[in-house]
Amino acid sequence: MMPHSPALKPVKRPIKRIVAAMSGGVDSSVTAALLQREGYEVIGVTLQLYSGQADRKGACCAGKDIYDARRVADKLGIAHYVLDYEERFRAAVIDDFAAGYAQGETPIPCVRCNERIKFGDLMASARDLGADALATGHYVQRIEGADGAELHAGVDPARDQSYFLFATTREQLEYLRFPLGGMSKPKVREIAAELGLVNAKKPDSQDICFVTGGYADVVKRLQPEAIRPGEIVDTAGRVVGHHDGVINFTIGQRKGLGLSGNEAPLFVLALDAEHARVVVGPREALQSRRIVLKDVNWLADPDLARDCVVKVRSMRAPVAARVTPTSTGAEVELVEPEEAVAPGQACVFYQGTRVLGGGWIAKS
């Protein structure tokens, strides 16, 4: 009988060709340039996601951005392709955004875009192009661990985008590369200026690319049946006012409620889209210690999350917590209460800089 031998890990082939996702901004342009400098064969791919934003300052993935990406590719001397993903983007991101707001949630379309478009459809296109990896300009780090690739926060806390990438799967992470994760934004702009890139001083994209007015305008256009007037009630169910639609409110909102004459300020505590009802109450009622999550994505052993920190908003400081997997997702017990935890947002788990996983907030 042959002696037992440990299972061999699959041998990874060397990376030669990389697709760089080029949005037309400085981050993705520097990403492509750095990869080329390191000797890789780089193919630039730009996604046309929303033509309606062609002239809006701060937008991305539209008219002038595509032109800027092509100019950078020409300067670097790399192949460049523009893929029309507008229909996919509308179905997977915009419609999802509108449906979430219509249901009284506060969705994060950037997460859906990364999950379904950039790391879904674009990754498939990169493989079709024969690429060994897909690189993006996200400020996160990919670190090789004992059990494979790990996702870590970027070294610059002001630019870290790990919260928005919690839905990245382990398989996707093996294929992805993030050259900017160890840099600061000023350093990236410095490199762009040294290389003479046309977008070295280009402003960052801002807010949500497909929103031109308010969020409610998008919902009104795509989900007009969701615009129903209703009651504003307190925690005892007493009617204290009326509204034109729950889509005009978010959890934690204080201004714009049209309520006055109360002993203390009132805040939005919950949105009941089914009954067109907005629930308001005192600020202390916004605090939560327990969060129920759905559609949890694990990037590490769930046992590591029994003693971790979590973020319930991208720019909010992490708080100590205990995460317990359930049959439908996970439950999060916070050591200290968090304020204005909103359904539709994400709760992401960290151990140090490492992203352990995350899920969508169902209720708190």
HUHU-V234384 format. One record per residue. RES is the residue in one small letter. D_FIRST is the distance of its C-alpha to the first C-alpha in Angstrom with 1 decimal. Layout:
# HUHU-V234384
RES D_FIRST
RES D_FIRST
This chain:
# HUHU-V234384
m 0.0
m 3.8
p 6.4
h 8.9
s 12.0
p 15.4
a 17.0
l 19.3
k 23.0
p 24.6
v 26.6
k 30.3
r 32.5
p 35.6
i 38.8
k 41.5
r 43.7
i 45.0
v 47.4
a 49.9
a 51.7
m 55.3
s 57.8
g 60.7
g 60.8
v 60.4
d 56.9
s 55.1
s 57.2
v 56.1
t 52.5
a 52.7
a 54.5
l 52.0
l 49.1
q 51.0
r 51.9
e 48.2
g 47.7
y 46.2
e 47.6
v 49.4
i 50.6
g 53.1
v 53.2
t 56.1
l 56.3
q 59.7
l 59.5
y 63.1
s 66.0
g 68.5
q 68.0
a 68.9
d 71.8
r 71.0
k 70.6
g 67.3
a 65.5
c 62.4
c 60.7
a 64.0
g 66.8
k 67.5
d 64.0
i 62.6
y 65.3
d 64.4
a 60.7
r 61.6
r 63.9
v 61.1
a 58.7
d 61.4
k 62.0
l 58.3
g 58.1
i 55.1
a 54.7
h 55.9
y 55.7
v 57.6
l 55.9
d 58.1
y 56.3
e 59.5
e 58.9
r 55.3
f 56.7
r 59.5
a 57.3
a 54.4
v 56.5
i 60.3
d 60.2
d 57.7
f 59.9
a 63.0
a 61.2
g 60.1
y 63.6
a 65.0
q 62.8
g 64.0
e 61.1
t 61.1
p 58.5
i 57.0
p 56.9
c 55.4
v 52.1
r 52.2
c 53.0
n 50.1
e 47.7
r 48.8
i 50.6
k 49.4
f 45.7
g 45.6
d 47.7
l 48.2
m 44.5
a 43.9
s 46.7
a 45.2
r 42.0
d 44.2
l 45.7
g 42.4
a 42.5
d 39.5
a 41.2
l 44.4
a 46.7
t 49.5
g 52.3
h 51.3
y 51.7
v 48.3
q 45.3
r 41.8
i 39.5
e 35.8
g 34.1
a 30.7
d 30.0
g 32.0
a 35.7
e 38.2
l 41.8
h 44.4
a 48.1
g 50.2
v 51.5
d 55.1
p 55.7
a 58.8
r 56.8
d 53.4
q 52.4
s 49.2
y 50.9
f 51.4
l 47.8
f 46.1
a 45.2
t 43.0
t 39.5
r 36.4
e 35.6
q 39.2
l 39.0
e 36.2
y 38.6
l 41.8
r 43.5
f 46.6
p 48.2
l 51.2
g 49.4
g 50.1
m 53.8
s 57.1
k 59.4
p 62.0
k 59.5
v 58.5
r 62.1
e 62.6
i 59.9
a 61.4
a 64.9
e 63.6
l 62.1
g 65.3
l 63.8
v 66.4
n 65.2
a 64.8
k 67.5
k 66.8
p 67.0
d 63.8
s 63.4
q 64.8
d 64.3
i 63.0
c 63.4
f 64.7
v 67.2
t 70.7
g 72.7
g 71.4
y 68.2
a 70.3
d 71.6
v 68.2
v 67.8
k 71.3
r 70.7
l 67.3
q 67.6
p 71.4
e 70.9
a 69.4
i 72.8
r 74.4
p 76.9
g 76.3
e 76.9
i 76.1
v 75.6
d 75.1
t 72.3
a 74.6
g 75.0
r 78.6
v 79.6
v 80.7
g 80.8
h 79.8
h 77.7
d 77.4
g 73.6
v 70.5
i 69.2
n 71.8
f 70.2
t 67.1
i 65.8
g 67.7
q 70.6
r 74.0
k 76.5
g 77.8
l 77.6
g 81.3
l 81.7
s 84.2
g 86.1
n 83.1
e 83.1
a 79.8
p 78.0
l 75.8
f 72.4
v 70.3
l 67.7
a 66.3
l 66.7
d 66.9
a 66.9
e 66.9
h 70.2
a 71.5
r 71.8
v 71.6
v 71.1
v 72.7
g 73.0
p 73.3
r 71.0
e 69.2
a 68.0
l 65.9
q 63.5
s 60.0
r 57.3
r 54.9
i 53.7
v 51.8
l 49.7
k 48.5
d 46.1
v 44.2
n 41.9
w 39.3
l 38.3
a 36.4
d 34.9
p 37.8
d 37.4
l 38.9
a 42.1
r 42.8
d 44.7
c 46.0
v 49.2
v 50.4
k 53.0
v 55.1
r 57.1
s 56.3
m 59.0
r 58.8
a 57.4
p 54.0
v 54.2
a 51.8
a 50.0
r 47.2
v 45.5
t 43.8
p 42.0
t 43.4
s 42.6
t 45.3
g 45.0
a 45.7
e 48.4
v 49.7
e 51.6
l 53.7
v 54.7
e 58.1
p 59.7
e 59.9
e 63.0
a 63.3
v 59.7
a 60.1
p 58.1
g 56.8
q 56.1
a 52.6
c 51.1
v 48.6
f 46.3
y 45.8
q 44.1
g 46.0
t 46.3
r 43.1
v 43.6
l 41.3
g 42.7
g 45.9
g 47.6
w 51.0
i 53.5
a 54.4
k 56.7
s 57.6
